[in-house]
Amino acid sequence: MTDTRDIAEEGLKLLQSKLGTTAFLEIFGAVRQDILEKRRERKMKRSLEVVTDPERAAKKKIHHHEQVREPSTLSDFIGKTEQEEESREIQSRQAKVW
């Protein structure tokens, strides 16, 4: 991740040195505005979809929440073994008894 970021920053610095600071900042600002506008349009489209097609919006929302909750078995990938899980259960039972 940092390699990509470093390369991107180096590219921006190179462009700035070739174009000049003023021209670079004008173009960079215009590109950022375009990106922000596209994001606003997509957000507006999603907001309007709730009103125009509520079924589709609800299905998307349900699908999104399923995608987010899917890694609930993440503990399997973190390195917890069945023995650790069992010992944790035993400890919790003992705590309830005491």
NORDAVEN-V388103 format. One record per residue. N is the residue number from 1. RES is the residue in one letter. SS is DSSP state (H for helix, E for strand, - for the rest). OMEGA is omega in whole degrees, 0 to 359 (none if undefined). Layout:
n;res;ss;omega
N;RES;SS;OMEGA
N;RES;SS;OMEGA
This chain:
n;res;ss;omega
1;M;-;181
2;T;H;178
3;D;H;180
4;T;H;180
5;R;H;179
6;D;H;180
7;I;H;179
8;A;H;179
9;E;H;178
10;E;H;177
11;G;H;178
12;L;H;178
13;K;H;178
14;L;H;177
15;L;H;181
16;Q;H;180
17;S;H;180
18;K;H;184
19;L;H;189
20;G;-;187
21;T;H;184
22;T;H;181
23;A;H;180
24;F;H;182
25;L;H;177
26;E;H;181
27;I;H;180
28;F;H;178
29;G;H;179
30;A;H;179
31;V;H;178
32;R;H;179
33;Q;H;177
34;D;H;180
35;I;H;179
36;L;H;179
37;E;H;178
38;K;H;178
39;R;H;178
40;R;H;179
41;E;H;179
42;R;H;179
43;K;H;179
44;M;H;180
45;K;H;178
46;R;H;180
47;S;H;179
48;L;H;180
49;E;H;179
50;V;H;181
51;V;H;186
52;T;H;181
53;D;-;186
54;P;H;180
55;E;H;180
56;R;H;179
57;A;H;179
58;A;H;178
59;K;H;178
60;K;H;181
61;K;H;179
62;I;H;180
63;H;H;179
64;H;H;181
65;H;H;176
66;E;H;179
67;Q;H;182
68;V;H;184
69;R;H;185
70;E;H;182
71;P;H;178
72;S;H;177
73;T;H;181
74;L;H;180
75;S;H;177
76;D;H;184
77;F;H;183
78;I;H;178
79;G;-;178
80;K;-;179
81;T;-;179
82;E;H;179
83;Q;H;178
84;E;H;179
85;E;H;180
86;E;H;181
87;S;H;178
88;R;H;178
89;E;H;180
90;I;H;179
91;Q;H;180
92;S;H;177
93;R;H;180
94;Q;H;179
95;A;H;179
96;K;H;181
97;V;H;184
98;W;-;none
